[in-house]
Amino acid sequence: MISGILLDLSGVLYVGDQPLEGTIDSLIRLKKTGIPIRYVTNTTRKPAAAIIRQLVNMGFSVNQEELFTAPMAAHSYLQSHRLSPYMLIHKNLREEFTDLACKPHNAVLIGDAEDDFTYRNMNSAFRLLIDGAPLIAMGKNRYFRESDGLSIDAGAFVEALEYSTGAKAIITGKPDQEFFMAAVDSMKTRPEETLMIGDDVDADVDGALNAGLQGILVQTGKYQQGDEERLINDTAITLTDFNTATEWIISHIADSNR
Ligand SMILES: [Mg+2]
């Protein structure tokens, strides 16, 4: 039974600024089933409002309440723990954290800082961590797909700081169980009746299964041949793309109503 759907964004619905073929129509078909959908993303290069704008400009209809981002989860973690972090994050994301940026810093927040991953900035983070400040990472993804190829994500930089300091990052985005559960709870569904669709074996699919959800790995976006063999949980399903996943869901619903 499926009574809720979690959708990863980049690599599933679009790559760069281009919708993947057929995904706009498939999302419309999926919505017609009446099953609630939430969008869950570890993207840390832009704030939530910009993600919504980008989706709408591409032709997807998505509301702000349906979007769950790793930066939003990081913000609530930092706020509830009264942390004011040194921010090793993308310049476009700073606006989401301006209220927490006061000094002195007592934590490090890290995301995909892109060109701001300099020695100087890594070292500023290192010095806080070696003195015992907590490391809050919005994700630990290896790479993602951009329109011109695969690009390195924040994971390697998180590991570099962990390696140098002995700190263990607190991950606020996927595959954190609480992150999945916040989205599941908002749909008032049960985890075992919720299906996650993503292109990332670790953060999306294994993460969802570890949180007690169902999972579909799609072979678009960052998917590399043989990725399905890395899945730890063998109940995950691998399908070619979001369009096929939509067909699978629609026929699954028809079967369970029979
Ligand atoms: Mg993705």
Residues whose N, C-alpha, C, O or C-beta is under 5 A from the ligand:
A	BS01	MG	D8 L9 S10 G11 D199
